[in-house]
Amino acid sequence: MKDPGIYCLLLRLPKGRRIRVAGRERDFAAGYYLYVGSAMNGLEARIRRHLSAEKKQHWHIDSLTRHAAIRRVFRYSTHSRSMECRLASRLAKRSHTTGIPGFGSSDCRCRTHLFHFQAKPDFNPFDLLRRTNAERVARILSDLYSGPRVCKSREPFRSLITCVISLRTKDEVTDPAGKRLFRLARTPAQMAALPPSRIAKTIYPAGFYREKARTIKNIAGILVANHGGRVPDNLDDLVALPGVGRKTANLVLGRAFSKPAICVDTHVHRISNRLGWVATDIPEETETALRHVLPEEHWIAINGLMVRHGQATCHPTSPKCSECAIAGDCLRDGVGRSR
Ligand code: SF4
């Protein structure tokens, strides 16, 4: 199959008019129309055909495109024809939307794939689909895996320090190292009083243990000096701490303070792109894009779920797509070799 996918045409009809559709005169109100179609044998060719000045009469929608200007085309690459109907049903549920009967595709049971809007719709229709898809994937992964992987403590200081230890370190090393360290010092003041060499010896064999020991002592000192011995509960103050980036800060905000935050690490970045939720180059872009796609109720949990899925199934190279529980919802963008 050549570039299969679904598409949405945004049409504008400047004045209401009677239009003949399938041999019957019908009234169309002025305004905007969204039409959802699929092209499993060539998305770009189908779109070119809709945009062509030569107006052939082949599908019902051709009757409307003879009179209404195509203002915008939205594309969504997929092998799944059912996505077309899923998007149509999402559009049908939106407020200020009127379905125009008789424009479903020949092999589906939808009432219609054409919708009228009085005012220009200000959303990307495929974000509706991505949100539905993201919601379903998050629920499937929640059933498969539960709880976060690292930084299990909800106590802010412990959560923050465990995250620092966990960077480029396996869970089997991070968890015992954190426990040993917190047996020595439980508060920022106690931690700041420890010599870096003692911290380093305690968290060994965590990766970069000497560097992390200095960072941990510095963080503890800053918390005592500037934050009354407490971990700040906002992103700006957290990322101002040494060794704390957006990934760690978001994990602490979600985990310890229950604030809506998306922690994007390498697994979240990779899997979100493969799923087709986002098309981004760096984790910071992924975090921003995910805010539009992923319902807020899943922001905190998604990191733990995708980390586990990335470790178990969706490996960086050769993911196990044949046994993946979310394969039906995945576009597999950028996946070369798979098992
Ligand atoms: S189908 Fe493949 S690429 Fe998609 S999430 Fe599953 S393992 Fe990853």
py3Dmol code that shows the C-alpha trace and the ligand (Angstrom):
import py3Dmol

protein = """\
ATOM      1  CA  MET A   1       0.000   0.000   0.000  1.00  0.00           C
ATOM      2  CA  LYS A   2       1.226   3.472  -0.889  1.00  0.00           C
ATOM      3  CA  ASP A   3       1.082   6.270   1.731  1.00  0.00           C
ATOM      4  CA  PRO A   4      -2.184   5.097   3.354  1.00  0.00           C
ATOM      5  CA  GLY A   5      -3.982   7.502   5.639  1.00  0.00           C
ATOM      6  CA  ILE A   6      -7.026   9.523   6.465  1.00  0.00           C
ATOM      7  CA  TYR A   7      -7.613  13.173   5.756  1.00  0.00           C
ATOM      8  CA  CYS A   8      -9.892  16.046   6.635  1.00  0.00           C
ATOM      9  CA  LEU A   9     -10.973  18.784   4.254  1.00  0.00           C
ATOM     10  CA  LEU A  10     -11.986  22.133   5.707  1.00  0.00           C
ATOM     11  CA  LEU A  11     -14.429  23.732   3.261  1.00  0.00           C
ATOM     12  CA  ARG A  12     -16.049  27.142   3.239  1.00  0.00           C
ATOM     13  CA  LEU A  13     -19.383  27.803   1.587  1.00  0.00           C
ATOM     14  CA  PRO A  14     -19.825  31.598   1.468  1.00  0.00           C
ATOM     15  CA  LYS A  15     -23.598  31.545   0.861  1.00  0.00           C
ATOM     16  CA  GLY A  16     -26.284  28.966   1.570  1.00  0.00           C
ATOM     17  CA  ARG A  17     -27.380  27.175  -1.577  1.00  0.00           C
ATOM     18  CA  ARG A  18     -29.197  24.203  -3.073  1.00  0.00           C
ATOM     19  CA  ILE A  19     -26.805  21.538  -4.306  1.00  0.00           C
ATOM     20  CA  ARG A  20     -27.611  18.355  -6.151  1.00  0.00           C
ATOM     21  CA  VAL A  21     -26.154  15.335  -4.336  1.00  0.00           C
ATOM     22  CA  ALA A  22     -26.709  11.798  -5.650  1.00  0.00           C
ATOM     23  CA  GLY A  23     -29.577  12.940  -7.846  1.00  0.00           C
ATOM     24  CA  ARG A  24     -31.358  14.856  -5.062  1.00  0.00           C
ATOM     25  CA  GLU A  25     -31.510  18.605  -4.398  1.00  0.00           C
ATOM     26  CA  ARG A  26     -30.375  19.465  -0.895  1.00  0.00           C
ATOM     27  CA  ASP A  27     -29.974  22.706   1.077  1.00  0.00           C
ATOM     28  CA  PHE A  28     -26.545  23.551   2.440  1.00  0.00           C
ATOM     29  CA  ALA A  29     -26.166  26.383   4.936  1.00  0.00           C
ATOM     30  CA  ALA A  30     -23.386  28.932   4.609  1.00  0.00           C
ATOM     31  CA  GLY A  31     -20.380  28.365   6.844  1.00  0.00           C
ATOM     32  CA  TYR A  32     -17.629  25.831   7.257  1.00  0.00           C
ATOM     33  CA  TYR A  33     -17.672  22.099   6.638  1.00  0.00           C
ATOM     34  CA  LEU A  34     -15.255  19.394   7.750  1.00  0.00           C
ATOM     35  CA  TYR A  35     -15.183  16.245   5.686  1.00  0.00           C
ATOM     36  CA  VAL A  36     -13.360  13.104   6.854  1.00  0.00           C
ATOM     37  CA  GLY A  37     -12.148  10.635   4.248  1.00  0.00           C
ATOM     38  CA  SER A  38      -9.653   7.831   3.937  1.00  0.00           C
ATOM     39  CA  ALA A  39      -7.247   6.840   1.173  1.00  0.00           C
ATOM     40  CA  MET A  40      -5.606   3.526   1.841  1.00  0.00           C
ATOM     41  CA  ASN A  41      -4.040   3.388  -1.633  1.00  0.00           C
ATOM     42  CA  GLY A  42      -2.459   6.813  -1.775  1.00  0.00           C
ATOM     43  CA  LEU A  43      -3.246   9.717   0.508  1.00  0.00           C
ATOM     44  CA  GLU A  44      -1.421  12.387  -1.476  1.00  0.00           C
ATOM     45  CA  ALA A  45      -2.979  11.316  -4.786  1.00  0.00           C
ATOM     46  CA  ARG A  46      -6.454  11.529  -3.243  1.00  0.00           C
ATOM     47  CA  ILE A  47      -5.798  14.976  -1.833  1.00  0.00           C
ATOM     48  CA  ARG A  48      -4.408  16.183  -5.166  1.00  0.00           C
ATOM     49  CA  ARG A  49      -7.585  14.941  -6.777  1.00  0.00           C
ATOM     50  CA  HIS A  50      -9.752  16.932  -4.347  1.00  0.00           C
ATOM     51  CA  LEU A  51      -7.659  20.039  -4.954  1.00  0.00           C
ATOM     52  CA  SER A  52      -7.623  19.648  -8.721  1.00  0.00           C
ATOM     53  CA  ALA A  53      -9.384  22.321 -10.770  1.00  0.00           C
ATOM     54  CA  GLU A  54     -10.902  19.548 -12.849  1.00  0.00           C
ATOM     55  CA  LYS A  55     -13.964  18.703 -10.759  1.00  0.00           C
ATOM     56  CA  LYS A  56     -14.923  15.107 -11.389  1.00  0.00           C
ATOM     57  CA  GLN A  57     -18.134  13.773  -9.896  1.00  0.00           C
ATOM     58  CA  HIS A  58     -17.166  10.560  -8.171  1.00  0.00           C
ATOM     59  CA  TRP A  59     -18.040  10.775  -4.463  1.00  0.00           C
ATOM     60  CA  HIS A  60     -20.882  12.626  -2.744  1.00  0.00           C
ATOM     61  CA  ILE A  61     -18.432  15.170  -1.349  1.00  0.00           C
ATOM     62  CA  ASP A  62     -17.535  16.193  -4.927  1.00  0.00           C
ATOM     63  CA  SER A  63     -20.940  17.863  -5.172  1.00  0.00           C
ATOM     64  CA  LEU A  64     -19.992  20.169  -2.329  1.00  0.00           C
ATOM     65  CA  THR A  65     -16.391  20.826  -3.393  1.00  0.00           C
ATOM     66  CA  ARG A  66     -17.732  22.207  -6.695  1.00  0.00           C
ATOM     67  CA  HIS A  67     -19.218  25.113  -4.742  1.00  0.00           C
ATOM     68  CA  ALA A  68     -17.233  25.334  -1.502  1.00  0.00           C
ATOM     69  CA  ALA A  69     -13.558  26.321  -1.420  1.00  0.00           C
ATOM     70  CA  ILE A  70     -11.143  23.923   0.261  1.00  0.00           C
ATOM     71  CA  ARG A  71      -9.478  26.107   2.873  1.00  0.00           C
ATOM     72  CA  ARG A  72      -7.254  23.540   4.523  1.00  0.00           C
ATOM     73  CA  VAL A  73      -6.280  19.878   4.328  1.00  0.00           C
ATOM     74  CA  PHE A  74      -5.330  17.872   7.434  1.00  0.00           C
ATOM     75  CA  ARG A  75      -3.465  14.584   6.980  1.00  0.00           C
ATOM     76  CA  TYR A  76      -3.018  11.592   9.260  1.00  0.00           C
ATOM     77  CA  SER A  77      -0.871   8.673   8.214  1.00  0.00           C
ATOM     78  CA  THR A  78      -2.325   5.303   9.245  1.00  0.00           C
ATOM     79  CA  HIS A  79      -3.029   1.791   7.989  1.00  0.00           C
ATOM     80  CA  SER A  80      -6.229   1.655  10.033  1.00  0.00           C
ATOM     81  CA  ARG A  81      -9.362   2.494   8.072  1.00  0.00           C
ATOM     82  CA  SER A  82     -11.430   2.439  11.268  1.00  0.00           C
ATOM     83  CA  MET A  83      -9.683   5.663  12.378  1.00  0.00           C
ATOM     84  CA  GLU A  84     -11.785   7.519   9.804  1.00  0.00           C
ATOM     85  CA  CYS A  85     -14.979   6.481  11.593  1.00  0.00           C
ATOM     86  CA  ARG A  86     -13.449   7.094  15.021  1.00  0.00           C
ATOM     87  CA  LEU A  87     -12.692  10.675  14.019  1.00  0.00           C
ATOM     88  CA  ALA A  88     -16.178  11.125  12.534  1.00  0.00           C
ATOM     89  CA  SER A  89     -17.773   9.948  15.775  1.00  0.00           C
ATOM     90  CA  ARG A  90     -15.552  12.322  17.794  1.00  0.00           C
ATOM     91  CA  LEU A  91     -16.569  15.237  15.563  1.00  0.00           C
ATOM     92  CA  ALA A  92     -20.241  14.276  15.889  1.00  0.00           C
ATOM     93  CA  LYS A  93     -19.983  14.617  19.670  1.00  0.00           C
ATOM     94  CA  ARG A  94     -18.559  18.137  19.608  1.00  0.00           C
ATOM     95  CA  SER A  95     -20.826  21.014  20.495  1.00  0.00           C
ATOM     96  CA  HIS A  96     -21.708  23.565  17.772  1.00  0.00           C
ATOM     97  CA  THR A  97     -21.316  20.808  15.167  1.00  0.00           C
ATOM     98  CA  THR A  98     -24.076  19.550  12.870  1.00  0.00           C
ATOM     99  CA  GLY A  99     -23.696  16.250  11.037  1.00  0.00           C
ATOM    100  CA  ILE A 100     -24.923  16.294   7.416  1.00  0.00           C
ATOM    101  CA  PRO A 101     -26.480  12.857   6.758  1.00  0.00           C
ATOM    102  CA  GLY A 102     -25.574  10.855   3.681  1.00  0.00           C
ATOM    103  CA  PHE A 103     -21.827  11.511   3.596  1.00  0.00           C
ATOM    104  CA  GLY A 104     -20.496   8.384   5.283  1.00  0.00           C
ATOM    105  CA  SER A 105     -18.126   6.141   3.393  1.00  0.00           C
ATOM    106  CA  SER A 106     -19.649   3.200   1.542  1.00  0.00           C
ATOM    107  CA  ASP A 107     -18.315   0.536   3.913  1.00  0.00           C
ATOM    108  CA  CYS A 108     -18.932   2.092   7.325  1.00  0.00           C
ATOM    109  CA  ARG A 109     -21.894   2.406   9.648  1.00  0.00           C
ATOM    110  CA  CYS A 110     -21.368   6.058  10.571  1.00  0.00           C
ATOM    111  CA  ARG A 111     -24.242   8.434  10.105  1.00  0.00           C
ATOM    112  CA  THR A 112     -21.984  10.820   8.268  1.00  0.00           C
ATOM    113  CA  HIS A 113     -18.441  12.027   7.678  1.00  0.00           C
ATOM    114  CA  LEU A 114     -19.460  15.616   6.890  1.00  0.00           C
ATOM    115  CA  PHE A 115     -20.017  18.250   9.583  1.00  0.00           C
ATOM    116  CA  HIS A 116     -21.187  21.832   9.445  1.00  0.00           C
ATOM    117  CA  PHE A 117     -19.854  24.670  11.627  1.00  0.00           C
ATOM    118  CA  GLN A 118     -21.276  28.191  11.754  1.00  0.00           C
ATOM    119  CA  ALA A 119     -17.842  29.632  12.557  1.00  0.00           C
ATOM    120  CA  LYS A 120     -14.436  28.484  11.426  1.00  0.00           C
ATOM    121  CA  PRO A 121     -13.318  25.567  13.601  1.00  0.00           C
ATOM    122  CA  ASP A 122     -10.187  26.579  15.512  1.00  0.00           C
ATOM    123  CA  PHE A 123      -8.830  23.094  16.189  1.00  0.00           C
ATOM    124  CA  ASN A 124      -6.865  20.441  14.360  1.00  0.00           C
ATOM    125  CA  PRO A 125      -9.382  17.580  13.951  1.00  0.00           C
ATOM    126  CA  PHE A 126      -6.636  15.006  14.285  1.00  0.00           C
ATOM    127  CA  ASP A 127      -5.835  16.254  17.791  1.00  0.00           C
ATOM    128  CA  LEU A 128      -9.269  14.810  18.711  1.00  0.00           C
ATOM    129  CA  LEU A 129      -8.154  11.484  17.319  1.00  0.00           C
ATOM    130  CA  ARG A 130      -4.772  11.641  18.996  1.00  0.00           C
ATOM    131  CA  ARG A 131      -6.421  12.450  22.315  1.00  0.00           C
ATOM    132  CA  THR A 132      -8.780   9.493  21.991  1.00  0.00           C
ATOM    133  CA  ASN A 133      -5.899   7.293  20.959  1.00  0.00           C
ATOM    134  CA  ALA A 134      -3.716   8.599  23.805  1.00  0.00           C
ATOM    135  CA  GLU A 135      -6.498   8.020  26.315  1.00  0.00           C
ATOM    136  CA  ARG A 136      -6.971   4.422  25.169  1.00  0.00           C
ATOM    137  CA  VAL A 137      -3.227   3.690  25.114  1.00  0.00           C
ATOM    138  CA  ALA A 138      -2.793   5.155  28.607  1.00  0.00           C
ATOM    139  CA  ARG A 139      -5.580   2.925  29.904  1.00  0.00           C
ATOM    140  CA  ILE A 140      -4.158  -0.203  28.257  1.00  0.00           C
ATOM    141  CA  LEU A 141      -0.714   0.525  29.683  1.00  0.00           C
ATOM    142  CA  SER A 142      -2.226   1.257  33.109  1.00  0.00           C
ATOM    143  CA  ASP A 143      -3.775  -2.203  33.078  1.00  0.00           C
ATOM    144  CA  LEU A 144      -0.454  -3.734  32.093  1.00  0.00           C
ATOM    145  CA  TYR A 145       1.812  -1.852  34.474  1.00  0.00           C
ATOM    146  CA  SER A 146       1.097  -0.016  37.666  1.00  0.00           C
ATOM    147  CA  GLY A 147       2.991   2.557  39.690  1.00  0.00           C
ATOM    148  CA  PRO A 148       6.054   4.562  38.734  1.00  0.00           C
ATOM    149  CA  ARG A 149       9.444   3.010  38.175  1.00  0.00           C
ATOM    150  CA  VAL A 150      11.788   5.244  40.126  1.00  0.00           C
ATOM    151  CA  CYS A 151      11.485   7.905  42.822  1.00  0.00           C
ATOM    152  CA  LYS A 152       8.744   5.901  44.497  1.00  0.00           C
ATOM    153  CA  SER A 153       8.799   8.099  47.568  1.00  0.00           C
ATOM    154  CA  ARG A 154       6.217  10.862  47.669  1.00  0.00           C
ATOM    155  CA  GLU A 155       8.310  12.791  50.181  1.00  0.00           C
ATOM    156  CA  PRO A 156       9.662  15.742  48.142  1.00  0.00           C
ATOM    157  CA  PHE A 157      13.288  15.713  49.315  1.00  0.00           C
ATOM    158  CA  ARG A 158      13.661  11.977  49.010  1.00  0.00           C
ATOM    159  CA  SER A 159      11.911  11.997  45.659  1.00  0.00           C
ATOM    160  CA  LEU A 160      14.277  14.694  44.355  1.00  0.00           C
ATOM    161  CA  ILE A 161      17.476  13.065  45.609  1.00  0.00           C
ATOM    162  CA  THR A 162      16.456   9.617  44.372  1.00  0.00           C
ATOM    163  CA  CYS A 163      15.843  11.110  40.937  1.00  0.00           C
ATOM    164  CA  VAL A 164      19.337  12.606  40.950  1.00  0.00           C
ATOM    165  CA  ILE A 165      20.833   9.214  41.849  1.00  0.00           C
ATOM    166  CA  SER A 166      18.736   7.473  39.173  1.00  0.00           C
ATOM    167  CA  LEU A 167      20.165   9.418  36.239  1.00  0.00           C
ATOM    168  CA  ARG A 168      21.980   6.954  33.958  1.00  0.00           C
ATOM    169  CA  THR A 169      21.698   4.309  36.679  1.00  0.00           C
ATOM    170  CA  LYS A 170      19.635   1.143  36.779  1.00  0.00           C
ATOM    171  CA  ASP A 171      16.706   0.781  39.195  1.00  0.00           C
ATOM    172  CA  GLU A 172      18.390  -2.157  40.920  1.00  0.00           C
ATOM    173  CA  VAL A 173      21.250   0.191  41.880  1.00  0.00           C
ATOM    174  CA  THR A 174      19.238   3.380  42.463  1.00  0.00           C
ATOM    175  CA  ASP A 175      16.764   2.059  45.003  1.00  0.00           C
ATOM    176  CA  PRO A 176      19.285   0.500  47.445  1.00  0.00           C
ATOM    177  CA  ALA A 177      21.629   3.506  47.047  1.00  0.00           C
ATOM    178  CA  GLY A 178      18.778   5.881  47.970  1.00  0.00           C
ATOM    179  CA  LYS A 179      17.848   3.793  50.977  1.00  0.00           C
ATOM    180  CA  ARG A 180      21.456   3.724  52.253  1.00  0.00           C
ATOM    181  CA  LEU A 181      21.785   7.481  51.813  1.00  0.00           C
ATOM    182  CA  PHE A 182      18.535   8.284  53.607  1.00  0.00           C
ATOM    183  CA  ARG A 183      19.557   6.091  56.519  1.00  0.00           C
ATOM    184  CA  LEU A 184      22.485   8.521  56.938  1.00  0.00           C
ATOM    185  CA  ALA A 185      20.574  11.781  56.388  1.00  0.00           C
ATOM    186  CA  ARG A 186      16.846  12.377  56.096  1.00  0.00           C
ATOM    187  CA  THR A 187      16.648  16.155  55.824  1.00  0.00           C
ATOM    188  CA  PRO A 188      18.380  18.775  53.651  1.00  0.00           C
ATOM    189  CA  ALA A 189      20.216  20.100  56.712  1.00  0.00           C
ATOM    190  CA  GLN A 190      21.545  16.642  57.613  1.00  0.00           C
ATOM    191  CA  MET A 191      22.478  15.958  53.976  1.00  0.00           C
ATOM    192  CA  ALA A 192      24.273  19.308  53.622  1.00  0.00           C
ATOM    193  CA  ALA A 193      26.406  18.447  56.658  1.00  0.00           C
ATOM    194  CA  LEU A 194      27.748  15.234  55.076  1.00  0.00           C
ATOM    195  CA  PRO A 195      31.117  15.332  53.301  1.00  0.00           C
ATOM    196  CA  PRO A 196      30.779  14.614  49.552  1.00  0.00           C
ATOM    197  CA  SER A 197      33.139  11.647  49.917  1.00  0.00           C
ATOM    198  CA  ARG A 198      30.739  10.016  52.391  1.00  0.00           C
ATOM    199  CA  ILE A 199      27.769  10.561  50.078  1.00  0.00           C
ATOM    200  CA  ALA A 200      29.788   9.184  47.143  1.00  0.00           C
ATOM    201  CA  LYS A 201      30.799   6.090  49.091  1.00  0.00           C
ATOM    202  CA  THR A 202      27.188   5.536  50.160  1.00  0.00           C
ATOM    203  CA  ILE A 203      25.585   5.783  46.709  1.00  0.00           C
ATOM    204  CA  TYR A 204      28.337   3.786  44.937  1.00  0.00           C
ATOM    205  CA  PRO A 205      27.966   2.010  42.419  1.00  0.00           C
ATOM    206  CA  ALA A 206      25.466   4.552  40.987  1.00  0.00           C
ATOM    207  CA  GLY A 207      26.808   6.034  37.751  1.00  0.00           C
ATOM    208  CA  PHE A 208      28.877   9.216  38.193  1.00  0.00           C
ATOM    209  CA  TYR A 209      28.637   8.752  41.955  1.00  0.00           C
ATOM    210  CA  ARG A 210      31.331  11.337  42.796  1.00  0.00           C
ATOM    211  CA  GLU A 211      29.682  13.995  40.610  1.00  0.00           C
ATOM    212  CA  LYS A 212      26.242  13.145  41.994  1.00  0.00           C
ATOM    213  CA  ALA A 213      27.550  13.316  45.574  1.00  0.00           C
ATOM    214  CA  ARG A 214      28.689  16.910  45.013  1.00  0.00           C
ATOM    215  CA  THR A 215      25.363  17.743  43.341  1.00  0.00           C
ATOM    216  CA  ILE A 216      23.365  16.236  46.210  1.00  0.00           C
ATOM    217  CA  LYS A 217      25.325  18.205  48.787  1.00  0.00           C
ATOM    218  CA  ASN A 218      24.917  21.414  46.757  1.00  0.00           C
ATOM    219  CA  ILE A 219      21.171  20.879  46.367  1.00  0.00           C
ATOM    220  CA  ALA A 220      20.779  20.228  50.090  1.00  0.00           C
ATOM    221  CA  GLY A 221      22.776  23.387  50.921  1.00  0.00           C
ATOM    222  CA  ILE A 222      20.670  25.537  48.570  1.00  0.00           C
ATOM    223  CA  LEU A 223      17.421  24.142  49.985  1.00  0.00           C
ATOM    224  CA  VAL A 224      18.586  25.083  53.494  1.00  0.00           C
ATOM    225  CA  ALA A 225      19.917  28.507  52.496  1.00  0.00           C
ATOM    226  CA  ASN A 226      17.204  29.638  50.074  1.00  0.00           C
ATOM    227  CA  HIS A 227      14.070  27.567  50.574  1.00  0.00           C
ATOM    228  CA  GLY A 228      13.750  27.123  54.331  1.00  0.00           C
ATOM    229  CA  GLY A 229      14.956  23.499  54.102  1.00  0.00           C
ATOM    230  CA  ARG A 230      12.086  22.527  51.797  1.00  0.00           C
ATOM    231  CA  VAL A 231      11.900  21.427  48.175  1.00  0.00           C
ATOM    232  CA  PRO A 232      10.198  24.137  46.081  1.00  0.00           C
ATOM    233  CA  ASP A 233       6.953  23.125  44.412  1.00  0.00           C
ATOM    234  CA  ASN A 234       7.373  25.037  41.166  1.00  0.00           C
ATOM    235  CA  LEU A 235       9.248  24.307  37.954  1.00  0.00           C
ATOM    236  CA  ASP A 236      11.366  27.479  37.855  1.00  0.00           C
ATOM    237  CA  ASP A 237      12.855  27.008  41.319  1.00  0.00           C
ATOM    238  CA  LEU A 238      13.371  23.300  40.768  1.00  0.00           C
ATOM    239  CA  VAL A 239      15.272  23.676  37.477  1.00  0.00           C
ATOM    240  CA  ALA A 240      17.425  26.379  39.114  1.00  0.00           C
ATOM    241  CA  LEU A 241      18.859  23.697  41.426  1.00  0.00           C
ATOM    242  CA  PRO A 242      22.159  22.151  40.295  1.00  0.00           C
ATOM    243  CA  GLY A 243      21.798  18.945  38.314  1.00  0.00           C
ATOM    244  CA  VAL A 244      18.020  19.306  38.030  1.00  0.00           C
ATOM    245  CA  GLY A 245      16.567  19.480  34.513  1.00  0.00           C
ATOM    246  CA  ARG A 246      12.956  19.552  33.329  1.00  0.00           C
ATOM    247  CA  LYS A 247      12.742  15.765  33.432  1.00  0.00           C
ATOM    248  CA  THR A 248      13.612  15.545  37.133  1.00  0.00           C
ATOM    249  CA  ALA A 249      11.655  18.688  38.010  1.00  0.00           C
ATOM    250  CA  ASN A 250       8.489  17.397  36.336  1.00  0.00           C
ATOM    251  CA  LEU A 251       8.832  14.010  37.977  1.00  0.00           C
ATOM    252  CA  VAL A 252       9.127  15.639  41.416  1.00  0.00           C
ATOM    253  CA  LEU A 253       6.213  18.015  40.743  1.00  0.00           C
ATOM    254  CA  GLY A 254       3.954  15.147  39.738  1.00  0.00           C
ATOM    255  CA  ARG A 255       5.137  12.542  42.154  1.00  0.00           C
ATOM    256  CA  ALA A 256       5.717  14.568  45.320  1.00  0.00           C
ATOM    257  CA  PHE A 257       3.314  17.467  44.853  1.00  0.00           C
ATOM    258  CA  SER A 258       0.612  15.842  42.659  1.00  0.00           C
ATOM    259  CA  LYS A 259       0.864  18.756  40.235  1.00  0.00           C
ATOM    260  CA  PRO A 260       0.007  18.057  36.582  1.00  0.00           C
ATOM    261  CA  ALA A 261       3.405  17.635  34.951  1.00  0.00           C
ATOM    262  CA  ILE A 262       4.731  15.436  32.161  1.00  0.00           C
ATOM    263  CA  CYS A 263       8.133  13.913  32.767  1.00  0.00           C
ATOM    264  CA  VAL A 264       9.627  13.242  29.326  1.00  0.00           C
ATOM    265  CA  ASP A 265      12.607  10.937  29.355  1.00  0.00           C
ATOM    266  CA  THR A 266      14.043   8.938  26.478  1.00  0.00           C
ATOM    267  CA  HIS A 267      11.259   6.312  26.661  1.00  0.00           C
ATOM    268  CA  VAL A 268       8.398   8.834  26.645  1.00  0.00           C
ATOM    269  CA  HIS A 269      10.059  10.756  23.802  1.00  0.00           C
ATOM    270  CA  ARG A 270      10.651   7.638  21.685  1.00  0.00           C
ATOM    271  CA  ILE A 271       7.286   5.929  22.225  1.00  0.00           C
ATOM    272  CA  SER A 272       5.179   9.100  21.830  1.00  0.00           C
ATOM    273  CA  ASN A 273       6.830   9.658  18.448  1.00  0.00           C
ATOM    274  CA  ARG A 274       6.391   6.046  17.354  1.00  0.00           C
ATOM    275  CA  LEU A 275       2.729   6.137  18.337  1.00  0.00           C
ATOM    276  CA  GLY A 276       2.273   9.213  16.147  1.00  0.00           C
ATOM    277  CA  TRP A 277       1.104  11.377  19.048  1.00  0.00           C
ATOM    278  CA  VAL A 278       3.877  13.874  18.388  1.00  0.00           C
ATOM    279  CA  ALA A 279       6.487  14.515  15.711  1.00  0.00           C
ATOM    280  CA  THR A 280       9.338  16.034  17.667  1.00  0.00           C
ATOM    281  CA  ASP A 281      13.129  16.007  17.753  1.00  0.00           C
ATOM    282  CA  ILE A 282      13.896  16.673  21.408  1.00  0.00           C
ATOM    283  CA  PRO A 283      12.204  15.816  24.732  1.00  0.00           C
ATOM    284  CA  GLU A 284      11.396  19.463  25.507  1.00  0.00           C
ATOM    285  CA  GLU A 285       9.325  19.655  22.303  1.00  0.00           C
ATOM    286  CA  THR A 286       7.667  16.364  23.188  1.00  0.00           C
ATOM    287  CA  GLU A 287       6.640  17.716  26.585  1.00  0.00           C
ATOM    288  CA  THR A 288       4.969  20.741  24.978  1.00  0.00           C
ATOM    289  CA  ALA A 289       3.279  18.675  22.228  1.00  0.00           C
ATOM    290  CA  LEU A 290       2.016  16.055  24.676  1.00  0.00           C
ATOM    291  CA  ARG A 291       0.132  18.717  26.618  1.00  0.00           C
ATOM    292  CA  HIS A 292      -2.223  19.049  23.612  1.00  0.00           C
ATOM    293  CA  VAL A 293      -2.591  15.329  22.991  1.00  0.00           C
ATOM    294  CA  LEU A 294      -2.597  13.588  26.349  1.00  0.00           C
ATOM    295  CA  PRO A 295      -5.533  14.206  28.722  1.00  0.00           C
ATOM    296  CA  GLU A 296      -4.251  15.835  31.914  1.00  0.00           C
ATOM    297  CA  GLU A 297      -5.337  12.977  34.130  1.00  0.00           C
ATOM    298  CA  HIS A 298      -2.591  10.829  32.526  1.00  0.00           C
ATOM    299  CA  TRP A 299       0.267  13.363  32.709  1.00  0.00           C
ATOM    300  CA  ILE A 300       1.782  12.154  35.955  1.00  0.00           C
ATOM    301  CA  ALA A 301       1.494   8.432  35.261  1.00  0.00           C
ATOM    302  CA  ILE A 302       2.621   8.367  31.630  1.00  0.00           C
ATOM    303  CA  ASN A 303       6.322   8.376  32.475  1.00  0.00           C
ATOM    304  CA  GLY A 304       6.160   5.275  34.665  1.00  0.00           C
ATOM    305  CA  LEU A 305       3.979   3.489  32.105  1.00  0.00           C
ATOM    306  CA  MET A 306       6.149   4.266  29.096  1.00  0.00           C
ATOM    307  CA  VAL A 307       9.373   3.498  30.921  1.00  0.00           C
ATOM    308  CA  ARG A 308       8.047   0.040  31.637  1.00  0.00           C
ATOM    309  CA  HIS A 309       6.714  -0.416  28.137  1.00  0.00           C
ATOM    310  CA  GLY A 310      10.026   0.773  26.715  1.00  0.00           C
ATOM    311  CA  GLN A 311      11.949  -1.701  28.830  1.00  0.00           C
ATOM    312  CA  ALA A 312       9.614  -4.636  28.222  1.00  0.00           C
ATOM    313  CA  THR A 313       8.471  -4.221  24.619  1.00  0.00           C
ATOM    314  CA  CYS A 314       9.133  -0.980  22.772  1.00  0.00           C
ATOM    315  CA  HIS A 315      12.915  -1.193  22.814  1.00  0.00           C
ATOM    316  CA  PRO A 316      14.983   1.531  21.147  1.00  0.00           C
ATOM    317  CA  THR A 317      16.102  -0.930  18.469  1.00  0.00           C
ATOM    318  CA  SER A 318      13.960  -3.765  17.185  1.00  0.00           C
ATOM    319  CA  PRO A 319      10.811  -3.248  19.279  1.00  0.00           C
ATOM    320  CA  LYS A 320       8.599  -6.311  19.833  1.00  0.00           C
ATOM    321  CA  CYS A 321       5.658  -4.976  17.795  1.00  0.00           C
ATOM    322  CA  SER A 322       4.218  -8.457  17.175  1.00  0.00           C
ATOM    323  CA  GLU A 323       3.472  -8.890  20.875  1.00  0.00           C
ATOM    324  CA  CYS A 324       2.729  -5.265  21.768  1.00  0.00           C
ATOM    325  CA  ALA A 325      -0.569  -4.582  23.560  1.00  0.00           C
ATOM    326  CA  ILE A 326      -0.935  -1.173  21.924  1.00  0.00           C
ATOM    327  CA  ALA A 327       0.087  -2.194  18.388  1.00  0.00           C
ATOM    328  CA  GLY A 328      -3.441  -1.504  17.091  1.00  0.00           C
ATOM    329  CA  ASP A 329      -3.108   2.131  18.162  1.00  0.00           C
ATOM    330  CA  CYS A 330       0.464   2.654  17.013  1.00  0.00           C
ATOM    331  CA  LEU A 331       1.565   4.274  13.747  1.00  0.00           C
ATOM    332  CA  ARG A 332       5.076   2.864  14.275  1.00  0.00           C
ATOM    333  CA  ASP A 333       6.521   6.121  12.991  1.00  0.00           C
ATOM    334  CA  GLY A 334      10.241   5.795  12.395  1.00  0.00           C
ATOM    335  CA  VAL A 335      10.329   2.091  13.297  1.00  0.00           C
ATOM    336  CA  GLY A 336      12.645   0.180  10.993  1.00  0.00           C
ATOM    337  CA  ARG A 337      13.429  -3.329  12.136  1.00  0.00           C
ATOM    338  CA  SER A 338      10.926  -4.883  14.563  1.00  0.00           C
ATOM    339  CA  ARG A 339      10.121  -8.289  15.976  1.00  0.00           C
TER     340      ARG A 339
END
"""
ligand_1 = """\
8
SF4
S 3.691 -1.338 18.108
Fe 5.946 -1.426 18.156
S 6.594 0.705 17.949
Fe 4.431 0.747 18.555
S 4.465 0.916 20.804
Fe 4.326 -1.252 20.280
S 6.450 -1.995 20.283
Fe 6.504 0.257 20.152
"""
view = py3Dmol.view(width=600, height=400)
view.addModel(protein, "pdb")
view.setStyle({"model": 0}, {"cartoon": {"style": "trace"}})
view.addModel(ligand_1, "xyz")
view.setStyle({"model": 1}, {"stick": {}})
view.zoomTo()
view.show()
